């Protein structure tokens, strides 16, 4: 009986995991929510998830000459030196390449290389989707997330950006830009 129960549990979790794990086939990444990412796709940038509005999961490409590396960090904040800046919110960037990192034993993390000009950035696709740093079509957003977003009113979002402005995180210009976006939403 124990073997049967264990076999069933392994089969169930194996099926569940395989349905929700990202898959990379034929130069196309199918994310855990079913959104497909491929070379040439325009990725719409959402909102940065770090306290200052910068992006946690979109960073300067590790192989870029503009990548900052230090053992002591950047002003005590090593993460923020290479983060994608908040003024990129709302823009779109073409995917230049999908870069899987890892191995079969420990699993893979998938990055999309984006950028313009000399500076390239890497997007941790799964985490960027979960945090709202990249915007995906509504059909791929989990229903629970849509419901929680719907419960947050325009006024709640306006209050948040006002607090960011008052604390000095957003400039007046950035505040006005974000405010305008919120007010234009239906």
N, C-alpha and C positions, 0 to 999 in steps of 0.2 A: 504494500500500500504506500509506504514512504517513497519507494522508487517511482511509482506511478505519479504521486503528487509532485515529487521533485521534477520529473520529466515534463509534466504539464506546466509547472511554473517556469521552467527554462524555455519551453516552447512558447509560452505566452509572452515572456519578456523578450525573447528573441524576435518574435513577430513585431511586438510593440516597438522595440528599438530599431529594427530594420525599416519600419515605416517612417520613423521620425528622425533617422540619422541622415545628414546630408550625403548626397551621392554625386560623384564626379565621373561623368562618362562623356566621351566624344567632345571634349573641350567645353562642356556645359556643366555647371554646378546646379543641382537641384537641392535647394535648402530644406531644412527640416519642416518648413511650412509649405513647401511646394513651389516657391518662387524660383524661377530659373535665371541664373546669372551666366553670361557668356561674353566673350570678347566683342566689343562694339556696342554693348548695351549702355544706354544712358542711365546712370544711377542718380536718383534724386536725393540730395542731401537733406537730412532732417535737422534736428536740434542737437547740439552737443550735450553730453550727459555729465560732464564734470561741473563742479561747483561754479566755475567762472564762465560756463557756457561753451568752453572749448570741447573738442571731441576726444573721448577716451579710446574709441575703437577705430578711429581713422588717424593714422600717424604717418610721419615721414617714413618713406621706405627705408628699411634697414640697410640697403646697399647704396643709398643715395649719399653723395658727397655732402649734402646738407643735413644729414642725420647727426644729431648731437649725442655724443656718448661721453660719459664721465663716471668715475667711481664715486664721486661726492654728490652728484646731482646738479641740477640747474636751479640755482637759488633755493636749494633744499627740496626742489620738486622735480625730480628727474623725468617723471611722466609728462609734465607740461611742456618741456623743451621741444619735443617732437610732435606734439598734438596738432591736429588740423584746427585752424582758428575758427572761432564762432562766426566771423563775417562771411564764411562760406555757406552758412545755413540758407537753404532754399535754392541753391545752385544745382546744376547737373554736371556730371563728369562722365566721360566715356570710359568703359572698362577696357584697359589695354591688355590685360592678361589675368588668368586665374592661376593662383599659386598655391598648390597643396603643400602643407608642411607636416611632417610627422611620419609615422610608419603604421603598418597593419597591427602590430602588437599593442601600441599605445594609442592608436587612433590618429586622425588627421584634423588639422585646423585649416580652413580654406580662406585665402586672402584674395581680394581683387586689387590689382594695381591700377590706380587712377592718377590723373594729374594733368598739368598743362605746363608747357615750357620745360624748364630744367628740373623742376621739383616734382617728384612722384610720391604718391602716398599709397599706403596699403590699408585696406579695409578688412577688418576681421568680420566677415560677412554675417555669421550667425549672431554674434554679440551686437553688432551694429543694428541688425534688424530688431533684436529683443529690446534694445535701449532706445530705439527711435532715431538713431543717428542716420539711418538711411530710410527712405520712405518707399514702401512697397504698395502695390495695388491692394485695395480693400479686400478683394476676394482671398488674399493670402494671410490676412491678419486674423489671428485666433479670435473667436467670438467673445471670449472673456475680456480681451483687451479692447475690443470695439465698445462693449458695454461700459467699461470703466472710463473710456475716453468720452463717451456720450454723457456720462454723469458729470463730467467737468465742464462747466459753462464757460462761455467767452469771458465772463467777468472774473472767474477763477484764474484763467490764463493771464488776463490783463493785470490782475493783482500780483501774480508771480513776477511778471516782467517789470512791474513798477518797483517791486522789492529789489530786483536785480539792479535796476537803475539807481535807486536810493542808496544801495550799498556800494555803488561805484563799479560794479561788474559790467554794466551796459552803459555806453555813452548815450547822450540825448538822441543822437542820430540813429544809433542802433535800436534804442527804445521806440522811437517813432516808426521805424521800419517794421519792427515786430508788431507793434500796435496796429499798424495799417493792415498787415497780413491777417491778424485775428479779426479785425472788424469787417474784412471782406468775406470771411467764411460764412457759409449759409447755415 
